[in-house]
């Protein structure tokens, strides 16, 4: 499982020096791409699994996450801040590669690993959102090597991905990292898109208890959690749903403690100034349909 990586797809017809070779040299080293085809058989280069940060394991766990340049579109996947991935089999670039854009799909920490919060400076929460910020910073620094224009970046997402985009519109950490936004079926003001700070703390302590860790002092709790294998976080979270069939999100973005450094969300989104950029907001057809039977008891064949 690659936690701190994303994919870049670039339309080949206008990629300048990207056409010269499938291997690119960026400040972090060499990356090798593959040639694929869009729906209309247009060739494009795909660069997959590009690391933009060290894997958040062990001591790093729970620490902050051509000459004509093409516009860049950055997709943030949904999944309730719990599941989802940026792989091409789920969110393939074929449609976009029939247009003159560079497409980037990003991955970020999810569930407990991405949104655990004890409401203090050590674990303030929002690590998954800070992963997204780090990816946007990487794009600003490197996307020109893929034929993209760092001054023309559109971020877009669906469901929790749309809520993520909405958070970037108000977060001080995201300022200047994008220039347009598209929200599909979600905003930061949705009831499911955030967790009250007190509830986030209660859930963090409850999770620590479930995996056999102490709940105090915080240093001991973190030492215990950091020693656990990743699989334990995944399997234990599956036991943590209080309302499994209905649309409840257990770990989500939270307003951070004023003591935390690199504060992603210092206040409620409605009280924060928002980025002055063009925005498109809409709702996808049949959005949330899979939750309907659980809410109503009605099943259709």
Secondary structure, 3 states (H helix, E strand, C coil): CCCCEEEEEEEHHHCHHHHHCCEEEECCEEEECEEEECCCCCEEEEEEEEECCCCCCHHHCCCCCCCCCEEEEEEECCCCCCCCCCCCCCCCCCCHHHCCEEEEEECCCCHHHHHCCCCCCCCCCCHHHHHHHHHHHHHHHHHHHHCEEEEEEEEEEECHHHHHHHHHHHCHHHCCCCCEEEEECCCCCCHHHCCCHHHHHHHHHHHHHHCCCCCCCHHHHHHHHHCCCHHHHHHHHHCCCCCCCCCCCCCCCCCCCCCCCCCCCCCCHHHCCCCCCEEEEECCCCCCHHHHHHHHCCCCC
